[in-house]
């Protein structure tokens, strides 16, 4: 009875792992099942990793970001290890359930550890030959495992380049945002720079490009959920900050900015909001309806003054304020939830007092005054993070 139960459990384990690999690597659609192996790995490893980042690097934003940036690649490697370990254990358990019908080179009777060793050499197609199956059932299990091992290794080898290509495409647009919206990016800075230095058509072209980026972000991270944990190269930049900044810009234009037609902003807003909602579901986060206020009435008044100075005044009045608040309610609960989950700070609406673009922050070119400016900017960002509970 013990052997029969063991073989049922082993077959179930193998099928669960193989189906999870298929869903994660091959199946290009969203998987809502929370009991997937991949989902469990990320849910139970991210929480302690994030807690360590909060505890040990609370006073150093740069070091905390470096520590958190290690999680994405390491968690991916750990996931591959879990898959391999599950398949090795499952096939070893099947061999044990069949009575460990193996021939060893030293003539000693096989044990479960021998089955496990046989499973490892077979799965990784080593073919050492010091342990071999002795009858037809054992040989059949060995052949099936060798086929599974070869197939899984081939899928993984093809999976990693595709994953990193998707990451690179995502990061290109985020890097381009630095000179267009500041670092950290802000909606006011993006509108101000485009209205001052470029044209309304250039702004619409940018929104159209960000509409495409939001669609690629959504499809990429639905197909490869681990991408959400891969962080950007520079401080104050992230896919979540980029997405939120674009939503903020679109919300302002839809509310009413003089001489800026809202048609493209509506399309970009719809796509970006769709991405925010679906990606919060992928991360298993509920909308945070009680998030901290990102735009106080005082900041809204300052926002209007800055836009008016740049030649792009925002519509005023209770109706405009209500429209802006309604648009913010459509996406802010979701980006707040993602921010708390991933420890990615949300961008401000207004440019910082000591804003310094990332492209200006080379350690070889910074003057002493710029160093002080950069330090002041970092201190300002740390205070903002503390206010958000990050």
Phi, psi and omega in degrees: 000323180297318181292322179295317179295321180296318182290326176295315179296321181295314179298318178298317180298316181296316180295321179297315181294314181296321179292323178294320176298318179297315180294322185283319188260321191260317189280111185272063175205167182287139177247119184269350183293121182279351181264014174295149178300315180300314180298318180295320180300313183288323182292323185266352176256331181292319184302308178294325179296315179295322178297319177297320178298320178294318187287310190272341184233033183297325185266357181230101182296319181297314179293324178296317178297320178298317179296314181292331180292340178287338188297313185305303179297319181293320179295324177295316177296321178294322177298317177298322177296318179297316177301310182297317181296320179296317179291319178299313180295321181296313180290325176296322180293325176295315178299319179296320180295331177280357178102018179051056183277071182236149176255124180257152183290334180267000177080001179281151179295145181285146176239182179297326178293328174294318176300320181293319178295317178299319179296318180295314180294328179285314183299318181270011176051044179283318178062048182289327175087357180281346174227133183218150177291148186256344181216180187298312180301317180294322178294321180297316178298320180297316180295317180297317180294320179299319177295318178296316180298316179297316181295317180296315180298321178295318178297317181294318179299322177282335185286318186297314177298320179297318180299314183285335172293318177297321177298315181296318179297321179296318186284335180301311181295323180296320178293322179294334182292336185305309182284346183262334186223004178087178180220109000291154182291152175216149183297318182296318181295322179295314178295318184295317181293321181289320181288332182275319190253342186233235183205170177297323179296321178296322178295316178296323177297319178296317179296323178295319178294323180286334172298315177296318179299318180297321178294317178294322176300314181298308183294321180295316184275344169287319180284326182230081185301334180297339179300331180298336181267355176277121187264159182288168186286329188247153174296154178067011175236139176196162177295328180289320177296319178297315180297316181293320178300316179296320177298319178297313180300313180296321179298320178294316182294319179294323177298322176135100173242128184306135174069008178247109180293142187270359188300308181293325178298322178296317180295315180294320178299316181299316181291317181293322178293320176302316179296316181299317182293311184291323181289332174292328176290321178299322180277003179057046178244136176273147179304134180268094183283352183241032180294162180295150181290119180274337184222098179283164176302323178295318179292326177296321177295319177294323178300315180297321181294318180294318179292322178296322178295328180276000180085021179224065185297141178272140179305141183247168177112163181300324181294318178294319178298319180293322179295317179296318179296322179295317179295319180296323180294340180287335184229334185298321177301328182281318179288329173299315181297317178295323179297316179293322182291314188262357183057042175250111182299143176279150181286153176282162173284326184254148175294146180291159180294333182237043183295133178223115181300147182298329182289346177267359193261028177295131183295341180274343186248351182288129172282170180298324178293321180292326177298315179296323178296318179296319179296319178297321178296318179296319179297320178298318179293321179296321178296321178295317178300319179296323179293331179273357180080021182264000000 
